Structure formats: C-alpha cells, structure tokens
C-alpha cells in the first residue's frame, strides 16, 4: 500500500532454509514507513519486522530493523545510501548495522545496470553464525509488461566452506517481481 502522503506499508515473503535442522521454511517481512523527495533528494525512513513462522521456540529468529535511505538521480546515473539498525538481530545476536550504497545506470533499450556494496556488522557473531561481512552485486534489470526482471551476480567476502554453511559464495540470480499498487 502507498499513499500520496508518502506513507507505505506492505508484506513480503520467501522460502528459507538455514540448514540448521530447524523447522522454519518461510520468511515473512512486514514493513511500513514514509518516503518523499526534498530538493531533488529522495528519502525514506521506516521499519521492517522479519518473522520466521515454524522456528523452534528456543531459537529467536524474529527481529525488527529501523531503516533509512537517501538518494539522488543525476540523470546519467542515480545513487543512494542506506542504513538499517536492529537492537536485537537474528537469533539473539545483539545489535546489528547494515550500511549500503547503490548505483543504477540507465542503458539503451530501457535496460538498467545496477551495482551495490554493503557491510553487515553484528555484536554477537557466534550467535549469528558468521563474522561481519561485505556483500556486493552487479546486474541488469528490465521492466516487461509491469514485471521487473533482473539478472545479478552477487557475492560476499565470506569463505563458503570455512565461514558459512550455505549461501555465501558467488552466484548468479535471476528474479521476477511485480509491485501491486
């Protein structure tokens, strides 16, 4: 849902598998906030609640974040920066910060070249399961009949075998999404 005042709210879901013998197989994100533009600068501030239905009771996977971002469209490219903060992150791992930068460059034929660079810090890395880490991506996007298609290369600086059980090595991801307003 989005309103002319800048208020928005929504829900997003995806399957998950943490490879830990737990029964959580779904992530549901509930979010709300305000966004707008002031003097050519876009801004957004909001909150996100991450729920993992079916997770065993002793595991406290559910958490919330406060999120803020600013951006500007320079014509030849748009850039934005974001920060998310959680006072009690995933699996009771303490306070966590995620900072990121994003760049989108319009290409011919309505294709967009996108890149991102982010850094995640967590107070209790042992509870979270990995050390603080950087992530990055580069990819192409295209809108086809209201559907956003993206092909991205994503990676982290974590070593898959020694620092992360699953999902930290380089991969190519194809996604299809659509916002319903």
Beta strands, then each sheet from edge to edge (+ up, - down):
strand 1: 7-15
strand 2: 26-38
strand 3: 41-51
strand 4: 63-73
strand 5: 78-86
strand 6: 96-107
strand 7: 111-122
strand 8: 133-144
strand 9: 147-156
strand 10: 171-177
sheet 1: 1+ 2- 3+ 4- 5+ 6- 7+ 8- 9+ 10-
end
